[in-house]
Amino acid sequence: MNDWITTPLSPALVRGALELERTARGVLPHRLPARARAQFSDGQLAMAESQPSGVRLVLRTRATAIELDTLPTKREYVGAPPRPDGVYDLLVDGRLFGQASVTGGDTLVVDMTAGTFETRPGAPGTVRFTDLPEGPKDVELWLPHDETTELLALRTDAPVEPAADRGRRVWLHHGSSISHGSNAASPSTTWPALAASLGGVELVNLGLGGSALLDPFTARAMRDTPADLISVKIGINLVNADLMRLRAFTPAVHGFLDTLREGHPRTPLLVVSPILCPIHEDTPGPSVPDFSDIAAGRLRFRAAGDPAERAAGKLTLNVIREGLARIVAQRAAEDPYLHHLDGRELYGEADAAELPLPDALHPDAASHRRIGERFAASVFTEGGPFGTGKA
């Protein structure tokens, strides 16, 4: 029988969240602060920012057993196959030690056709890890990247304290559901988490599923967040939401980058264009669900736009790539810390032939690993935009 020690869940133990909201039973990690959350009423973004992609508990302890009580929010999509439970990754001294899930919890029912959200209440659960190595060690418990997770209680069989600051640079990244981790196997294997591990940096992941839309409140949140390195991956959500036309796109990108520079005038800043997505390379959005294979348990997406609509200013991925390259080249003439990366260097035509996007929008787990490794090799190595000595 363990003699459990309960430790308050304080910000000192949590990394990767911009804010911890105190709730009636515990704390809820947020990846956008309250000021930003007050400026939108979009259910998709509310769901995405509360899903703790990149958020982890980081502890120094001699404990050999850890329990975490949580209240997860599962997602149920009307007409789609059931989703698996979210995964918790436990790392000991930087190596994956174990994985587990919490059953039960609340359920968020999403009707993508109607654009509605309904919450059904449920019971909390416990994730448990035992037989950890003896002696002092650094422990990281990565929360499910795609499952809103209210933290209720942390118990261990030995005292814990915040892990020491290892002096690593902080990398602040913003992007779409691909950066959020959609279809990744687990929270520490999303492509940004893998790239951060390979690059030896501390990740703050503002990948927001369906919500990389050049929102001013996101830019202000990033402006006000301490960071040594910043990247923004722009494009796919602007197309699949059919949010704006070319006339609005260029000044919106400039405005987003202007806001980042208000708080980070000399921080290395990398603009990443979209990875290859064949359905939207030359066909505008919106992206709509395709239920034709639903009986076989597969949900796919298709492009509902018309390539002829590009003439009226509708955005495609190729239009966005050209625009981003032009904008960065223009600004870099006066901003030596600004850089550009074509997303097709991370996942391009050869990759799509070998590892096609399973639902036509999101990479699979193997592609996440490939993208993360390529990003690290291109960006964090000597001579890259985030190479040692660049910040």
C-alpha positions in Angstrom: 0.0 0.0 0.0 1.5 3.3 -1.1 1.7 6.2 1.4 0.5 8.8 -1.0 1.6 12.4 -0.9 -0.7 14.9 -2.6 1.0 17.9 -4.2 -0.9 21.0 -5.2 -1.1 21.5 -9.0 0.7 24.8 -9.3 2.1 26.7 -12.4 5.6 25.8 -11.2 4.9 22.1 -12.1 3.2 22.8 -15.5 5.0 23.7 -18.7 3.5 24.5 -22.1 0.3 26.2 -20.9 -0.2 30.0 -21.0 -2.6 29.9 -18.2 -4.1 27.6 -15.5 -7.8 28.3 -14.8 -8.9 27.5 -11.3 -12.0 25.4 -11.4 -14.3 24.0 -8.6 -12.3 20.8 -8.5 -8.8 21.6 -9.8 -7.1 23.4 -12.6 -7.7 23.6 -16.4 -4.7 24.3 -18.6 -5.3 26.8 -21.4 -3.1 27.6 -24.4 -4.6 31.0 -24.9 -5.0 33.5 -22.0 -8.3 34.8 -20.6 -8.0 38.0 -22.5 -7.8 36.2 -25.8 -10.6 33.8 -24.9 -12.8 36.8 -24.2 -12.5 37.9 -27.8 -14.0 34.9 -29.6 -17.1 32.8 -29.4 -16.0 30.0 -31.8 -16.6 26.5 -30.4 -13.9 25.0 -32.5 -11.2 27.3 -31.1 -12.6 27.0 -27.5 -12.2 23.2 -27.9 -8.7 23.4 -29.5 -7.1 25.9 -27.1 -8.2 23.8 -24.1 -6.7 20.7 -25.5 -3.3 20.6 -23.9 -1.0 19.9 -26.8 2.6 20.2 -25.6 1.4 20.7 -22.0 3.2 18.6 -19.4 3.8 18.2 -15.7 7.6 18.4 -15.1 8.8 17.1 -11.7 12.0 16.2 -9.8 11.3 13.3 -7.5 12.4 9.9 -6.1 8.8 8.6 -6.5 8.3 5.2 -8.0 4.6 5.6 -8.4 2.5 8.5 -9.7 -1.3 9.0 -9.9 -3.1 11.9 -11.6 -6.8 12.4 -11.2 -8.3 14.1 -14.3 -11.6 15.0 -15.9 -11.1 14.5 -19.6 -13.5 15.7 -22.3 -13.8 13.1 -25.0 -15.0 14.1 -28.5 -17.8 12.4 -30.4 -18.4 13.4 -34.0 -21.9 12.8 -35.4 -21.7 10.2 -38.1 -18.0 9.4 -37.6 -16.3 6.3 -36.0 -15.7 6.5 -32.2 -12.4 8.2 -31.3 -9.8 6.4 -29.1 -9.1 7.7 -25.6 -6.4 10.3 -25.3 -2.9 9.1 -24.4 -0.7 10.2 -21.5 3.1 9.9 -22.1 5.4 9.5 -19.1 9.0 10.3 -19.7 11.8 9.6 -17.2 15.0 11.5 -17.7 13.9 12.2 -21.2 13.0 8.7 -22.2 9.5 7.3 -22.7 8.7 5.1 -19.7 5.0 4.4 -20.1 1.7 5.3 -21.6 -1.8 5.2 -20.3 -5.3 6.6 -20.8 -8.3 7.7 -18.7 -11.7 6.4 -19.5 -15.0 8.2 -18.8 -15.1 11.9 -18.5 -17.3 14.5 -20.2 -18.3 14.1 -23.8 -18.3 16.9 -26.4 -20.7 15.9 -29.2 -19.7 17.7 -32.5 -21.9 17.9 -35.5 -19.6 19.1 -38.3 -22.4 19.4 -40.8 -24.6 21.6 -38.5 -21.6 23.3 -36.8 -23.0 22.5 -33.3 -21.4 21.5 -30.0 -23.1 19.7 -27.1 -21.5 18.6 -23.8 -22.6 15.5 -21.8 -21.3 15.4 -18.3 -19.3 12.3 -17.0 -17.1 11.1 -14.2 -13.4 11.8 -13.6 -10.7 9.1 -13.7 -7.2 8.3 -12.7 -4.0 7.7 -14.8 -1.5 5.6 -12.9 2.2 4.8 -13.4 4.2 2.4 -11.1 7.6 0.8 -10.9 9.5 3.9 -11.9 13.3 3.7 -11.4 14.6 4.2 -7.9 16.5 7.4 -7.0 16.1 11.1 -8.0 15.0 11.7 -11.6 13.2 14.2 -13.8 9.7 13.1 -14.7 7.6 14.6 -17.5 3.9 13.6 -17.7 2.6 14.8 -21.1 -1.1 15.4 -21.2 -3.2 14.1 -24.2 -2.7 16.5 -27.0 -6.2 16.1 -28.4 -8.3 15.8 -25.2 -9.3 18.7 -22.9 -7.9 17.6 -19.5 -8.9 19.2 -16.2 -6.3 18.3 -13.5 -7.8 17.4 -10.2 -5.1 15.8 -8.0 -1.5 14.7 -8.2 -0.3 11.9 -5.9 3.2 10.3 -5.5 4.8 8.0 -3.1 7.7 10.5 -2.5 7.9 14.3 -2.4 8.1 16.2 -5.7 9.5 19.6 -6.6 9.6 21.5 -9.9 12.4 20.3 -12.1 15.4 22.6 -12.4 15.6 25.0 -15.3 18.1 23.4 -17.7 18.7 26.6 -19.5 17.1 25.5 -22.7 15.8 28.0 -25.1 12.0 28.4 -25.3 10.4 27.7 -28.7 7.0 29.3 -29.2 5.1 27.8 -32.2 1.7 28.5 -33.8 0.0 26.5 -36.4 -3.0 24.4 -37.4 -4.3 21.0 -36.4 -1.2 19.5 -38.0 0.9 21.4 -35.4 -1.7 20.7 -32.8 -0.9 17.0 -33.4 -4.0 15.6 -35.3 -3.4 11.9 -36.1 -0.1 11.8 -34.1 0.3 8.6 -32.0 0.8 10.4 -28.6 1.5 13.8 -27.1 5.3 13.5 -27.1 5.3 12.4 -30.7 3.5 15.3 -32.4 5.9 16.8 -34.9 6.5 19.9 -32.8 7.2 17.8 -29.7 9.6 15.6 -31.7 11.4 18.6 -33.2 11.7 20.2 -29.8 13.3 17.1 -28.3 15.7 16.8 -31.2 16.5 20.5 -31.0 17.0 20.6 -27.3 14.4 23.3 -26.6 11.4 23.8 -24.4 8.2 23.8 -26.4 5.2 26.1 -26.1 2.8 24.7 -28.7 0.0 27.0 -29.9 -1.0 24.7 -32.7 -4.7 25.2 -32.6 -6.8 22.7 -34.6 -8.8 24.5 -37.3 -7.8 27.9 -35.8 -4.6 29.1 -37.3 -6.5 32.0 -38.9 -4.2 35.1 -38.3 -6.4 36.1 -35.4 -5.1 39.3 -33.7 -5.7 37.9 -30.2 -3.4 35.0 -31.0 -0.7 37.3 -32.2 -1.1 39.4 -29.0 -0.8 36.3 -26.9 2.4 35.3 -28.6 3.7 38.9 -28.4 3.3 38.7 -24.6 4.7 35.2 -24.1 8.5 35.0 -23.3 10.3 33.1 -26.0 13.7 32.7 -27.5 12.5 31.3 -30.8 9.2 31.8 -32.6 7.6 30.1 -35.6 4.3 30.5 -37.3 2.9 27.9 -39.8 0.3 29.7 -41.9 -2.0 28.5 -44.7 -4.2 25.3 -44.5 -6.8 26.7 -42.1 -7.2 29.8 -44.2 -8.1 27.6 -47.2 -10.2 25.0 -45.5 -12.2 27.6 -43.6 -12.5 29.7 -46.8 -12.0 32.6 -44.4 -10.6 35.4 -46.5 -9.6 36.5 -50.0 -6.2 37.4 -51.3 -6.9 41.1 -50.7 -7.2 40.5 -47.0 -4.5 37.9 -46.7 -1.4 40.0 -47.4 -2.2 42.8 -44.8 -3.4 40.2 -42.3 0.0 38.4 -42.5 1.8 41.7 -42.1 -0.3 42.7 -39.2 0.3 39.4 -37.4 4.0 39.6 -37.9 4.0 43.3 -36.8 2.3 42.3 -33.6 4.8 39.6 -32.9 7.7 42.1 -33.5 6.2 44.5 -30.9 7.1 42.0 -28.2 10.0 40.2 -29.8 11.8 42.7 -32.0 15.1 40.6 -32.4 13.9 37.1 -31.8 14.5 34.6 -34.6 11.1 34.3 -36.3 10.4 31.6 -38.8 7.4 31.7 -41.2 6.5 28.2 -42.5 4.2 27.7 -45.5 1.8 24.7 -45.8 2.9 21.1 -46.2 1.6 19.4 -49.4 -2.1 18.8 -49.3 -3.2 17.6 -52.7 -6.9 18.4 -52.4 -6.1 22.1 -51.8 -2.9 22.8 -53.8 -4.9 24.5 -56.6 -8.5 24.1 -55.4 -9.9 26.6 -52.8 -11.9 25.7 -49.8 -13.9 25.1 -47.8 -13.0 21.6 -46.8 -16.0 19.5 -46.1 -16.4 16.0 -44.5 -16.9 13.2 -46.9 -18.9 10.4 -45.4 -18.8 8.0 -48.3 -16.4 5.6 -46.5 -18.0 6.0 -43.1 -19.3 2.4 -43.1 -15.7 1.2 -43.3 -14.8 3.5 -40.3 -13.1 6.1 -42.4 -13.8 9.8 -42.5 -12.2 11.9 -45.2 -12.4 15.4 -46.4 -12.8 17.0 -49.8 -12.3 20.4 -51.3 -15.6 22.1 -52.0 -14.3 25.1 -53.9 -13.7 25.5 -57.7 -10.2 26.1 -59.1 -11.8 28.9 -61.3 -12.5 30.9 -58.1 -8.9 31.7 -57.8 -9.5 34.5 -60.3 -11.8 36.1 -57.8 -9.2 36.0 -55.0 -10.0 32.7 -53.4 -7.0 31.2 -51.6 -5.3 27.9 -52.4 -2.1 26.5 -50.9 0.0 27.5 -53.9 -1.4 31.1 -53.7 -0.5 31.2 -50.0 3.0 29.8 -50.5 3.7 32.4 -53.1 2.3 35.2 -50.9 4.3 34.1 -47.8 7.5 33.9 -49.8 7.0 37.4 -51.1 6.0 38.9 -47.8 9.0 37.4 -45.9 11.4 38.5 -48.7 10.1 42.0 -48.5 10.3 42.2 -44.7 13.6 40.4 -44.4 15.3 43.3 -46.2 14.9 45.2 -42.9 14.5 42.3 -40.5 17.6 40.0 -40.5 16.0 37.7 -37.8 13.1 36.8 -40.1 13.2 33.5 -42.0 11.1 31.4 -44.4 10.6 27.7 -44.8 8.6 26.1 -47.6 6.4 23.5 -45.9 6.9 21.1 -48.8 10.4 20.5 -47.6 8.8 18.9 -44.6 6.2 16.9 -46.5 6.1 17.0 -50.3 5.0 15.1 -53.3 7.3 12.1 -52.7 6.0 11.9 -49.1 2.4 12.0 -50.2 3.0 9.1 -52.6 4.6 7.1 -49.8 2.6 8.2 -46.8 -0.6 9.7 -48.1 -2.7 11.8 -45.8 -5.2 9.3 -44.4 -8.2 11.7 -44.3 -6.8 13.9 -47.1 -5.9 16.7 -44.6 -3.8 15.4 -41.7 -0.6 13.4 -41.7 -0.4 10.1 -39.9 1.9 9.1 -37.0 4.8 8.2 -39.3 4.5 11.5 -41.2 4.5 13.4 -37.9 7.9 11.8 -37.1 9.2 12.6 -40.5 8.1 16.2 -40.4 9.5 16.6 -36.9 12.9 15.1 -37.9 13.1 17.2 -41.0 12.2 20.4 -39.2 14.9 19.8 -36.6 17.5 19.0 -39.2 16.6 22.1 -41.2 15.9 24.6 -38.5 17.8 23.7 -35.3 21.1 22.7 -36.8 24.1 24.9 -37.3 23.3 27.4 -40.0 19.6 27.0 -39.6 17.2 29.7 -38.5 17.2 28.4 -34.9 20.8 27.2 -34.8 22.8 27.6 -31.6 23.8 31.2 -31.2 20.9 32.6 -33.2 19.1 33.9 -30.1 
